[in-house]
Amino acid sequence: MSYREYIQQLKDRKEITGIKTSVSETYEAAGILKKCEPKPILFEAIKESGFKIAGNLFCGKQDFARYFGIQPGQIIPFLTSAIEQRSPCEIITDAPCQQVIHPDPDLDLLPILKHCQGDGGNYITAGVVVTRHPNYGQNLDFHRCMQFSKNELSMRIVRSRHFDAFLKDQKQLDIAMCIGNAPNVLAAAATSVEIGVDELEIANAMESLQLVHAKTVDVFIPAEAEFVLEGTVYLDRKHAEGPFVDLTETQDIVRQEPVFVVKTITHRHDAIWQALLPGGLEHKLLMGMPREPTIFKTVNEVVKCLDVHVNPGGCSWLHTIIQIDKQSEEDGKLAIQAAFSSHRSCKHVFVVDKDIDIYNPLEVEWAMATRFQGDRDMVIMDKEQGSSLDPSAEPDTHLTTKIGFDLTKPLHSVGKNFEKHPYPEIDLSQYGLT
Ligand SMILES: Cc1cc2nc3c(=O)[nH]c(=O)nc-3n(C[C@H](O)[C@H](O)[C@H](O)COP(=O)(O)O)c2cc1C
């Protein structure tokens, strides 16, 4: 299903709120998205642009799971199998994303949002970047972009991303930034797999995907995308990027980042822009969820792992909660080490037993309160490489202290036991209660 078919499905189910009042791309649209979370929103009229905008489409795992006809608990095996069984996409020549072609692009015509007071400019946040390296082939990832002229944006490129490696090697890269994508493309773009894997093949394994060759750059792009910005990113041409309220809902700093010069814009006739609210639930879902299969696999190599949640309370990036079936006293700490090795940006890991619901923060805290002793169950790793997103990490180096909390109960308890004791079973109907 395409992005627009999903929006239509939400309309048919009366699950998307259409806003007919004309809304500004500056602050107003972002404010409405935040206020309405997790409700999907369709902005039917934008003051500064002729295009509509949709947002908040996938704010939770249940939305993502329902789209693919699976249960939320099946997402990790689903993503794992898509990564392992990726397959080439069908190539077509006549694609909806190229119905309209602008060889002389003007970004001001697009509804690029300015999200928060203090942001350095209007930002594209849902852009999936497709590029190609002569040795590694195609790569897919997300890079936020701040507009600073009619055809230029500064692109945030976190060091050590595959895109960063490609750019350092090639000095300039032709790219196609695709906006208005279905969740298979979004989730695939957010996975971190070995260099050389074309993540579009992962998307195709989730749901079949047609590609078309871009008009002016040598990459294949999702045929059903709503908008495509084609152009070149230059390593040595830098421009200020930021400030920007990012994933942690705090303001990221200004950096000098590579410039993306847009040379052609293509789009559908009545294209619908995709707004991904920075720091919103949808952004968090797309950051954390595609990391979970990698963490699960690594933890499961050393202990019996049951589930992994990179939870929104930890900005869906800095915290990981792991549920294990504990077999030996060392399992909690082994799981902690494995999790840190597979998700290098993670700062705190919490390991719980199988009786704790990792999607319920009250239960995780209960496990901490009743099963954890700081001197015995904590792993502290000082001055480790952390995330650039963490405001508390050292500003330049991102060094941080990582802590693992083993919240599992001892296999053999001495003294009090660790089980939640059941209350008496009562049939409420006998008391006139339901
Ligand atoms: C919504 C969203 C926005 C992101 N924005 C950026 C960004 O601005 N810069 C960046 O370097 N990575 C960003 N990322 C992270 C990368 O796109 C992502 O981790 C990707 O898996 C890295 O790809 P790679 O494994 O090919 O290096 C973002 C991820 C998501 C889900």
PDBQT file of the ligand as one rigid body, heavy atoms in Angstrom, charges set to zero:
ROOT
HETATM    1  C1  LIG A 501      13.149  10.049  11.435  1.00  0.00    +0.000 C 
HETATM    2  C2  LIG A 501      14.627   9.880  11.439  1.00  0.00    +0.000 A 
HETATM    3  C3  LIG A 501      15.465  10.985  11.272  1.00  0.00    +0.000 A 
HETATM    4  C4  LIG A 501      16.836  10.842  11.240  1.00  0.00    +0.000 A 
HETATM    5  N1  LIG A 501      17.619  11.919  11.010  1.00  0.00    +0.000 NA
HETATM    6  C5  LIG A 501      18.958  11.768  10.845  1.00  0.00    +0.000 A 
HETATM    7  C6  LIG A 501      19.781  12.878  10.488  1.00  0.00    +0.000 A 
HETATM    8  O1  LIG A 501      19.327  14.003  10.380  1.00  0.00    +0.000 OA
HETATM    9  N2  LIG A 501      21.115  12.636  10.306  1.00  0.00    +0.000 N 
HETATM   10  C7  LIG A 501      21.668  11.397  10.425  1.00  0.00    +0.000 A 
HETATM   11  O2  LIG A 501      22.864  11.235  10.192  1.00  0.00    +0.000 OA
HETATM   12  N3  LIG A 501      20.909  10.337  10.807  1.00  0.00    +0.000 NA
HETATM   13  C8  LIG A 501      19.578  10.497  10.996  1.00  0.00    +0.000 A 
HETATM   14  N4  LIG A 501      18.786   9.426  11.339  1.00  0.00    +0.000 N 
HETATM   15  C9  LIG A 501      19.403   8.117  11.588  1.00  0.00    +0.000 C 
HETATM   16  C10 LIG A 501      19.771   7.342  10.350  1.00  0.00    +0.000 C 
HETATM   17  O3  LIG A 501      19.067   7.656   9.201  1.00  0.00    +0.000 OA
HETATM   18  C11 LIG A 501      19.577   5.869  10.629  1.00  0.00    +0.000 C 
HETATM   19  O4  LIG A 501      20.155   5.528  11.839  1.00  0.00    +0.000 OA
HETATM   20  C12 LIG A 501      20.107   4.993   9.553  1.00  0.00    +0.000 C 
HETATM   21  O5  LIG A 501      19.840   3.701   9.933  1.00  0.00    +0.000 OA
HETATM   22  C13 LIG A 501      21.594   5.090   9.345  1.00  0.00    +0.000 C 
HETATM   23  O6  LIG A 501      21.826   4.453   8.135  1.00  0.00    +0.000 OA
HETATM   24  P1  LIG A 501      23.154   3.656   7.828  1.00  0.00    +0.000 P 
HETATM   25  O7  LIG A 501      23.086   2.409   8.655  1.00  0.00    +0.000 OA
HETATM   26  O8  LIG A 501      23.029   3.418   6.367  1.00  0.00    +0.000 OA
HETATM   27  O9  LIG A 501      24.315   4.525   8.210  1.00  0.00    +0.000 OA
HETATM   28  C14 LIG A 501      17.409   9.557  11.397  1.00  0.00    +0.000 A 
HETATM   29  C15 LIG A 501      16.583   8.459  11.582  1.00  0.00    +0.000 A 
HETATM   30  C16 LIG A 501      15.217   8.612  11.601  1.00  0.00    +0.000 A 
HETATM   31  C17 LIG A 501      14.364   7.403  11.783  1.00  0.00    +0.000 C 
ENDROOT
TORSDOF 0
